[in-house]
Amino acid sequence: MDRPLTFEITGDARAACALRRSVFVEEMGIAPEIEADSFDATSEHAILRDPGRPELGAIGTARLARGTAYTAREFDLHRLCAAEGRVVELGRTCLHPDYRGGTAALTLFRGIAEQLLQRGVAYLVGTASLPGTDAAALMPVLRGLRDAALAPEELRPRARGPQAVAVTAGAGDLRAAPPLIKAYLRAGAWVGEGAWIDADFGCTDICILLDMARLRLPGAGRRAPLGSVA
């Protein structure tokens, strides 16, 4: 994909919800009443577009909310309490099928990161999903994530409740990790301890945590220059 993609953050959820409906409901078979929720109306929505294909609308999106209310349903985040007011929650991230595996994931995340830097946000937190709910089958990827990017003890989120799954000892393998998760790790994100089985979405969630002070983005030095998103 040679032409630049455009990025914006908006309070209008329509373009985001259209892409999410296509990915989560039509492609993945998730019930529409589960995919759309009360957080949409009070959140902002990151939108990635391809000017060369305007008929697609949004080709990438993520939901941004102040606080940790959604993620805290799956992970214990009490170690972030000291940063209250400077934490933004990332969720409902997805890409159009034609843009997976390329640079779109990094472009979307870079746009989000630049906006949060401008706003003085300290931490970005949220869940990221691995397809499927078979924890044993996903264990090599979960181990690889733990071995590569486990959050420091003083900040570490932990999976909670009966759906929580411990990551066992053994060899890890990151090759099957989704492109979005790989983009988060390349940007300097950590992962929490354990995983959480989300039967409604047919996936297994991990917690992503990024200290904005250690943000790194490929192609932009250690930190992205403000205003450089295409």
C-alpha positions as CSV (number, residue, x, y, z in Angstrom):
1,M,0.0,0.0,0.0
2,D,2.0,3.0,-1.3
3,R,-0.5,5.9,-0.8
4,P,-0.7,7.4,2.7
5,L,-3.6,6.6,5.0
6,T,-5.3,9.4,6.9
7,F,-6.0,9.4,10.6
8,E,-8.4,11.3,12.9
9,I,-10.0,11.0,16.4
10,T,-13.7,11.8,16.6
11,G,-16.6,11.6,18.9
12,D,-18.8,10.4,16.0
13,A,-19.0,6.6,16.3
14,R,-20.7,5.9,13.0
15,A,-17.7,5.1,10.8
16,A,-16.1,3.1,13.6
17,C,-19.3,1.1,14.3
18,A,-19.7,0.3,10.6
19,L,-16.3,-1.2,10.4
20,R,-16.7,-3.0,13.7
21,R,-20.0,-4.4,12.6
22,S,-18.4,-5.8,9.4
23,V,-15.5,-7.3,11.3
24,F,-17.0,-8.5,14.6
25,V,-20.6,-9.2,13.6
26,E,-20.5,-10.3,10.0
27,E,-17.0,-11.8,9.8
28,M,-16.6,-13.2,13.4
29,G,-20.3,-13.9,14.1
30,I,-20.5,-11.9,17.3
31,A,-24.0,-10.9,18.4
32,P,-24.6,-7.2,17.5
33,E,-26.1,-6.4,20.9
34,I,-22.8,-7.6,22.5
35,E,-20.5,-5.8,20.0
36,A,-22.1,-2.3,20.5
37,D,-22.4,-1.2,24.1
38,S,-22.9,1.9,26.3
39,F,-19.2,2.8,26.2
40,D,-19.5,3.9,22.5
41,A,-21.5,7.0,23.3
42,T,-19.0,8.3,25.9
43,S,-15.8,7.4,24.1
44,E,-13.7,8.8,21.2
45,H,-13.0,6.8,18.1
46,A,-9.8,6.6,16.2
47,I,-10.4,6.3,12.5
48,L,-8.0,5.3,9.7
49,R,-9.0,5.8,6.1
50,D,-7.6,5.1,2.7
51,P,-8.2,8.2,0.4
52,G,-7.9,6.0,-2.6
53,R,-10.8,3.8,-1.5
54,P,-13.3,6.2,0.0
55,E,-16.1,3.7,-0.5
56,L,-14.7,1.6,2.3
57,G,-15.2,4.3,5.0
58,A,-13.0,3.4,8.0
59,I,-10.4,0.8,7.3
60,G,-9.1,0.8,10.8
61,T,-10.6,1.9,14.2
62,A,-10.1,1.8,17.9
63,R,-12.1,3.1,20.8
64,L,-10.6,5.5,23.3
65,A,-12.0,6.2,26.8
66,R,-10.8,7.9,29.9
67,G,-10.2,5.5,32.8
68,T,-10.1,1.7,32.9
69,A,-13.8,0.6,33.3
70,Y,-14.0,-1.9,30.5
71,T,-10.6,-3.5,30.9
72,A,-11.0,-3.7,34.7
73,R,-13.8,-6.2,34.1
74,E,-11.2,-8.7,33.0
75,F,-7.9,-7.6,34.7
76,D,-6.9,-6.2,38.1
77,L,-5.6,-2.7,37.4
78,H,-5.3,-1.4,40.9
79,R,-1.6,-0.7,40.4
80,L,-2.5,2.1,38.0
81,C,-4.7,3.9,40.6
82,A,-1.9,6.5,41.2
83,A,-2.2,7.6,37.6
84,E,-5.9,8.1,37.7
85,G,-7.0,10.8,35.3
86,R,-4.0,10.2,33.1
87,V,-5.0,6.8,31.8
88,V,-6.7,6.1,28.5
89,E,-8.3,2.8,27.7
90,L,-8.0,1.3,24.2
91,G,-10.6,-1.1,22.9
92,R,-12.6,-2.5,20.0
93,T,-9.6,-2.3,17.7
94,C,-10.0,-3.8,14.2
95,L,-8.8,-3.5,10.6
96,H,-10.5,-4.1,7.3
97,P,-9.4,-7.5,5.9
98,D,-7.5,-5.9,3.0
99,Y,-5.2,-4.0,5.4
100,R,-4.2,-6.7,7.8
101,G,-0.5,-7.7,7.9
102,G,0.7,-4.4,6.3
103,T,1.5,-1.0,7.8
104,A,-2.1,-0.1,8.7
105,A,-1.8,-1.4,12.2
106,L,1.3,0.6,13.0
107,T,-0.2,3.7,11.3
108,L,-3.3,3.4,13.4
109,F,-1.4,3.0,16.6
110,R,1.0,5.8,15.8
111,G,-1.8,8.2,15.2
112,I,-3.3,7.2,18.6
113,A,0.0,7.6,20.4
114,E,0.7,11.0,18.9
115,Q,-2.7,12.3,20.1
116,L,-2.2,10.9,23.6
117,L,1.3,12.5,23.9
118,Q,-0.2,15.8,23.0
119,R,-2.8,15.4,25.7
120,G,-0.3,14.4,28.4
121,V,-1.6,10.9,28.9
122,A,0.7,8.8,31.1
123,Y,-0.6,5.2,30.3
124,L,-2.5,3.5,27.6
125,V,-4.2,0.3,28.7
126,G,-6.7,-2.1,27.1
127,T,-7.3,-5.6,26.0
128,A,-6.0,-7.2,22.8
129,S,-7.4,-10.5,21.4
130,L,-6.1,-13.8,20.2
131,P,-8.7,-15.7,18.1
132,G,-10.2,-18.7,19.7
133,T,-10.9,-19.8,23.3
134,D,-8.7,-22.9,23.5
135,A,-6.1,-21.8,26.0
136,A,-4.0,-24.9,25.5
137,A,-3.7,-24.2,21.7
138,L,-2.9,-20.6,22.4
139,M,-0.4,-21.2,25.1
140,P,2.8,-21.0,22.9
141,V,1.7,-17.5,21.8
142,L,0.8,-16.5,25.4
143,R,4.2,-17.7,26.6
144,G,5.9,-15.8,23.8
145,L,4.2,-12.6,24.8
146,R,5.0,-13.1,28.5
147,D,8.6,-13.8,27.8
148,A,9.0,-10.8,25.4
149,A,7.1,-8.1,27.2
150,L,5.8,-8.9,30.7
151,A,4.9,-5.6,32.5
152,P,7.0,-4.7,35.6
153,E,5.7,-6.0,38.9
154,E,4.8,-2.5,40.2
155,L,2.4,-1.9,37.2
156,R,1.4,-5.3,36.2
157,P,-2.2,-6.0,35.3
158,R,-3.5,-9.5,36.3
159,A,-6.3,-11.5,34.8
160,R,-9.1,-11.9,37.3
161,G,-12.2,-14.0,37.8
162,P,-13.3,-17.5,36.7
163,Q,-12.4,-16.8,33.0
164,A,-8.8,-16.1,33.9
165,V,-6.1,-18.4,32.5
166,A,-2.6,-18.7,33.9
167,V,0.3,-18.8,31.4
168,T,2.2,-22.0,32.0
169,A,5.9,-22.7,31.8
170,G,7.3,-23.8,28.5
171,A,8.6,-22.6,25.1
172,G,7.0,-19.5,23.6
173,D,6.3,-18.7,20.0
174,L,5.3,-15.2,18.8
175,R,4.9,-16.0,15.2
176,A,1.1,-16.5,15.4
177,A,0.5,-13.3,17.3
178,P,-2.0,-11.0,15.5
179,P,-0.5,-8.0,13.7
180,L,-2.1,-5.5,16.0
181,I,-0.4,-7.1,19.1
182,K,2.9,-7.2,17.3
183,A,2.5,-3.4,16.5
184,Y,1.8,-2.7,20.2
185,L,4.9,-4.6,21.3
186,R,7.1,-2.8,18.7
187,A,5.8,0.5,20.1
188,G,7.1,-0.5,23.6
189,A,3.9,-2.0,25.2
190,W,3.9,-4.6,27.9
191,V,1.5,-7.4,28.5
192,G,-0.2,-8.2,31.8
193,E,-0.1,-11.5,33.7
194,G,-2.4,-14.3,32.4
195,A,-5.2,-14.2,29.9
196,W,-9.0,-14.0,30.0
197,I,-11.4,-16.2,28.0
198,D,-14.1,-14.1,26.3
199,A,-16.7,-16.6,25.2
200,D,-19.0,-13.9,23.9
201,F,-16.4,-12.7,21.4
202,G,-14.9,-16.1,20.8
203,C,-11.4,-14.9,21.7
204,T,-8.8,-14.9,24.4
205,D,-7.8,-11.5,25.8
206,I,-4.5,-10.2,27.0
207,C,-3.9,-6.9,28.7
208,I,-1.8,-4.4,26.9
209,L,-0.1,-1.6,28.9
210,L,2.0,1.2,27.5
211,D,3.9,3.7,29.5
212,M,3.9,6.7,27.2
213,A,7.3,7.8,28.5
214,R,8.9,4.7,26.8
215,L,6.9,4.9,23.6
216,R,9.0,3.9,20.5
217,L,7.7,3.9,16.9
218,P,9.7,2.4,14.0
219,G,10.8,4.9,11.5
220,A,10.5,7.8,13.9
221,G,13.4,7.4,16.2
222,R,12.6,6.7,19.9
223,R,9.5,8.9,19.9
224,A,7.2,10.0,17.0
225,P,7.5,13.7,16.1
226,L,4.2,15.4,16.9
227,G,2.0,16.1,13.9
228,S,3.7,13.5,11.6
229,V,0.8,11.2,11.1
230,A,-0.2,11.0,7.5
